[in-house]
Amino acid sequence: MRRPLRCTIAVAVALSVLAGACSADERNTGSGAGLDPASPAASGERGDGAEPAGTASLVGADITVASKDYDEQLVLGAISKLALQAAGADVTDRIGLGDTEAVRAALTGGEIDHYWEYTGVGWLVHLDRPAAITDDEEQWRRVKAADRANGVVWTDPAPFNNTYGIAFVEEAAGDLGNPRTLSDLGAVVDERPDRATLCVEREFGSRIDGLQGMEDAYGYEFPDDHVTTLDAGVVYSAAASRDPCNFSEVFTTDGRIAALGLRVLEDDRGYFPVYNAAPVFTEDVYREYGQALDALFDPIARALTQQAVTEMNKRVSSDGQSPEVVAQSFLVDNGLLPE
């Protein structure tokens, strides 16, 4: 029986460094889905017609920064906090505020001014569109245009794509029939049902772009008693230990995938949307400080390649470093903060 879908998500000197820190070529060095180097995000053109900000200052700005409550978002939040403080802003820290819905509600309710959101989440979850747009540039343009009506401003996105995946530990490949794709996973469900056990975190189990949509797209369904809901960080160790599940939902930029020897199944039907992260702001704060925010965040976004984000996630999730230490290292190494 079908499970019901439950609805639950410097100052001027420093800024002059920011404006030219990264080239369009650097923007597309990641291994994940990238944006067209001729796009506004790569060229510096603003989709809403605003001019480049150059060295505009954020001295005097009071900005509340938030993030969701998992490692990648904690790093992105820390990057924003440190960069804004270096540009002269007074920052209120709400990093780690909660899940997707909590952070979005805080933004639209005016409790916070900024966080990083993913284009696929914006389109499918916040804007409640029925299907993803497969072109990453077009998805960003569409979500940017539509969300303005909600008082939300999306600026240039990063090239990294943190989409969903299903993974298992490599050493179990033989026992599981050596699946390579999400289509192959259907054979495990049908032919080895006792091994078709799946661990998910709460959002994936209930969101429109999560488990039920994947099952519908691929034409199979895990038995209800074979699906276990765990905290987001635990699904990786669950897959590695095969306890309580052989398969787990993962985020594809998570450094624990390589560290734990996990194999991510290919999404051979292209079900999962593109999730390029972008800085989002309330319309009020962007109206007042938009040029300075563009000058600050566009080079940061360009530097967030698939490789860079995966490595930062590994340093936090597997190596035990703090998100703020990792964020500061990223900004300094990329010439986005003075040493």
C-alpha positions in Angstrom: 0.0 0.0 0.0 1.3 3.4 -0.9 2.7 5.4 2.0 1.0 8.8 2.3 3.2 11.8 1.3 3.5 13.9 4.5 4.4 17.6 4.2 6.9 18.5 6.9 12.7 22.2 5.2 36.4 44.3 5.6 35.7 46.6 4.7 36.3 48.0 1.2 39.8 46.5 0.9 38.5 43.0 1.5 35.6 43.5 -0.9 38.0 44.7 -3.7 39.7 41.3 -3.3 36.3 39.6 -3.5 35.2 41.1 -6.7 38.0 39.5 -8.8 38.9 36.5 -6.8 37.6 33.7 -9.0 37.4 33.3 -12.7 34.6 31.7 -14.7 37.0 28.7 -15.4 37.4 28.2 -11.6 33.6 28.2 -11.3 33.3 25.0 -13.4 36.0 22.8 -12.0 33.8 20.7 -9.8 32.9 17.1 -10.7 29.2 17.8 -10.2 26.6 19.6 -12.4 28.0 23.0 -13.3 26.5 26.2 -14.6 27.2 27.5 -18.2 30.3 29.7 -18.1 28.4 32.2 -20.3 25.6 32.4 -17.7 25.0 35.5 -15.5 26.5 33.6 -12.5 29.7 33.0 -14.4 30.0 36.4 -16.2 29.0 38.7 -13.4 25.8 39.8 -15.2 22.9 40.3 -12.8 19.6 38.7 -13.8 17.6 41.6 -12.3 19.6 44.3 -14.1 21.7 45.6 -11.2 25.2 46.8 -11.9 28.3 45.1 -10.4 28.9 46.6 -6.9 32.7 46.9 -7.0 33.9 47.8 -3.6 30.6 48.9 -1.9 30.8 48.6 1.9 28.5 46.9 4.3 29.6 49.0 7.3 26.5 49.8 9.3 24.4 46.9 8.0 22.7 44.6 10.5 22.2 41.2 9.0 20.8 38.0 10.7 22.4 34.9 9.2 20.9 31.4 9.5 21.4 28.0 8.1 19.8 24.5 8.3 21.1 22.1 10.9 23.5 19.8 9.1 27.2 20.0 8.3 27.2 21.5 4.8 24.7 24.2 5.8 26.7 24.9 9.0 29.8 25.6 6.8 27.8 27.7 4.4 26.4 29.7 7.2 29.8 30.2 8.7 31.1 31.4 5.4 28.4 34.0 5.2 28.9 35.1 8.8 32.7 35.6 8.4 32.5 37.3 5.0 29.8 39.7 6.2 31.7 40.6 9.3 34.9 41.2 7.3 32.9 43.6 5.1 31.8 45.6 8.1 28.3 44.2 8.8 27.0 43.6 12.3 25.9 39.9 12.1 23.4 38.1 14.3 24.2 34.3 14.3 21.2 31.9 13.8 23.4 29.3 12.2 21.9 25.8 12.7 18.4 27.1 13.2 16.6 24.0 12.1 15.2 22.1 9.1 14.2 23.4 5.7 10.7 24.4 6.7 11.9 26.2 9.9 14.6 28.2 8.1 12.4 29.2 5.2 9.6 30.3 7.6 12.1 32.4 9.5 13.2 34.1 6.3 9.7 34.8 4.9 8.6 35.9 8.4 11.4 38.4 8.7 13.2 36.7 11.6 16.3 36.2 9.6 17.8 38.1 6.6 19.9 35.4 4.8 20.8 31.8 4.4 21.9 29.5 1.5 19.1 27.5 -0.2 19.2 25.0 -3.0 17.5 25.7 -6.3 15.7 22.3 -6.4 14.3 22.9 -2.9 13.2 26.3 -3.8 11.4 25.2 -6.9 9.8 21.9 -5.7 9.3 22.5 -2.0 8.9 26.3 -1.4 7.2 27.1 -4.7 5.4 23.8 -4.8 6.0 23.2 -8.5 5.1 19.7 -9.7 8.3 18.8 -11.6 12.0 19.8 -11.6 13.6 21.7 -14.4 16.5 19.6 -15.7 18.6 22.6 -16.9 20.4 24.0 -13.8 20.6 27.6 -15.2 16.9 27.6 -16.2 15.9 26.3 -12.8 17.8 29.0 -11.0 16.3 31.7 -13.3 12.8 30.4 -12.8 13.0 30.1 -9.0 14.6 33.5 -8.7 11.8 35.1 -10.7 9.0 33.3 -9.0 10.2 33.7 -5.4 10.5 37.4 -5.7 6.7 37.5 -5.2 7.4 36.0 -1.7 9.9 38.8 -0.8 12.8 36.4 -1.4 15.8 37.4 -3.5 18.1 34.7 -5.0 21.6 35.8 -6.0 24.1 34.0 -8.2 24.3 30.2 -7.4 27.3 28.0 -6.8 28.3 25.4 -9.3 28.2 22.5 -6.8 25.2 20.2 -6.9 24.3 18.6 -3.6 21.5 16.3 -4.8 20.1 13.2 -3.1 21.5 9.7 -3.7 21.1 6.2 -2.5 24.3 4.4 -1.3 25.6 1.2 0.1 29.0 0.0 1.4 31.2 -1.4 -1.4 32.1 -4.5 0.5 28.5 -5.6 0.4 28.2 -5.4 -3.4 28.2 -9.1 -4.0 25.7 -9.9 -1.4 23.3 -7.2 -2.8 23.7 -8.3 -6.5 26.2 -5.6 -7.4 23.8 -2.8 -8.2 25.1 0.2 -10.1 22.0 2.2 -10.7 18.7 3.1 -9.1 17.1 0.9 -11.7 19.2 -2.0 -10.4 17.9 -1.3 -7.0 14.5 -2.4 -8.2 15.9 -5.9 -8.8 17.0 -6.0 -5.2 13.6 -5.0 -4.0 11.9 -7.6 -6.2 14.4 -10.5 -6.0 16.1 -10.0 -2.7 13.5 -8.3 -0.5 15.1 -9.4 2.7 18.1 -7.2 1.7 16.1 -4.3 0.5 16.3 -2.3 3.7 16.6 1.5 3.5 17.6 4.2 6.0 16.4 7.8 5.4 16.4 11.0 7.3 13.0 12.6 8.1 12.8 15.2 5.3 13.7 12.6 2.5 10.9 10.3 3.8 8.3 13.0 3.5 9.3 15.6 0.8 7.9 15.7 -2.7 11.4 15.3 -4.1 12.3 12.4 -1.8 11.5 8.7 -1.4 8.0 8.5 -2.7 8.8 10.4 -5.8 11.9 8.2 -6.4 9.8 5.1 -6.0 7.2 6.4 -8.4 9.8 7.4 -11.0 11.5 3.9 -10.9 8.4 1.8 -10.4 9.2 -0.1 -7.2 8.5 0.4 -3.6 10.3 -0.5 -0.4 8.0 -2.3 2.1 7.1 0.1 5.0 8.8 -2.1 7.6 12.0 -2.0 5.6 12.3 1.8 5.8 13.9 3.2 8.9 14.0 7.0 9.7 17.2 8.2 11.4 19.0 11.5 12.1 20.7 12.9 9.0 24.2 12.2 10.2 23.5 8.6 11.2 22.4 7.3 7.8 26.0 7.2 6.6 27.2 5.0 9.4 24.1 2.8 9.1 25.0 2.1 5.5 28.6 1.4 6.3 27.8 -1.0 9.1 24.7 -2.4 7.3 22.8 -1.9 10.6 19.9 -1.4 10.5 19.9 -1.0 6.7 21.8 -2.1 3.6 21.0 1.1 1.7 20.8 4.7 2.9 19.8 8.1 1.5 22.9 10.4 1.2 23.8 13.9 0.1 26.1 13.6 -2.9 28.6 16.2 -1.6 29.0 14.5 1.8 32.7 13.7 2.6 31.6 10.6 4.5 30.7 8.8 1.2 34.4 8.3 0.3 35.6 8.1 3.9 33.3 5.1 4.7 33.7 3.4 1.3 30.1 3.9 0.1 28.9 3.5 -3.5 26.3 5.9 -4.7 23.9 4.4 -7.2 23.6 6.2 -10.5 20.3 8.1 -11.0 20.0 6.6 -14.4 16.5 8.1 -15.1 17.5 11.5 -13.9 14.9 11.7 -11.2 16.6 13.8 -8.6 16.6 17.6 -9.3 19.7 19.8 -9.5 20.4 21.4 -6.1 22.8 24.3 -6.7 23.1 26.3 -3.5 22.6 30.1 -3.7 22.5 32.9 -1.2 19.0 34.1 -0.5 18.0 37.3 1.2 14.9 39.1 2.3 13.8 41.8 -0.2 14.2 44.4 2.5 17.8 43.8 3.2 18.6 43.3 -0.5 16.9 46.6 -1.4 19.2 48.4 0.9 22.4 46.6 0.5 22.1 44.6 -2.8 25.1 46.0 -4.6 27.4 45.3 -1.7 25.9 41.8 -1.2 26.5 41.0 -4.8 30.1 42.1 -4.6 30.6 40.0 -1.6 28.7 36.8 -2.4 29.2 36.3 -6.2 32.9 35.4 -5.9 32.2 33.2 -2.9 29.6 31.3 -4.9 31.9 30.8 -7.8 34.6 29.3 -5.5 32.1 26.7 -4.1 32.9 23.9 -6.6 31.9 20.3 -6.1 35.4 19.4 -5.1 35.7 22.3 -2.6 32.4 21.6 -0.9 33.0 17.9 -0.7 36.3 18.4 0.9 34.9 20.9 3.4 32.1 18.5 4.3 34.7 15.8 4.9 36.7 18.0 7.2 33.7 18.6 9.4 31.8 15.3 9.2 34.8 12.8 9.1 37.8 14.8 10.5 35.9 16.5 13.3 36.9 20.1 12.5 34.5 22.9 13.4 32.4 24.5 10.6 33.8 27.9 11.4 37.4 26.8 11.1 36.7 25.1 7.8 34.8 28.1 6.5 37.6 30.5 7.4 40.2 28.3 5.8 38.1 28.2 2.6 37.7 32.0 2.5 41.4 32.7 3.1 42.7 30.0 0.7 40.5 31.5 -2.1 41.6 35.1 -1.4 38.2 36.0 -0.1 39.4 37.0 3.3 42.6 38.6 4.4 44.9 36.2 6.3 
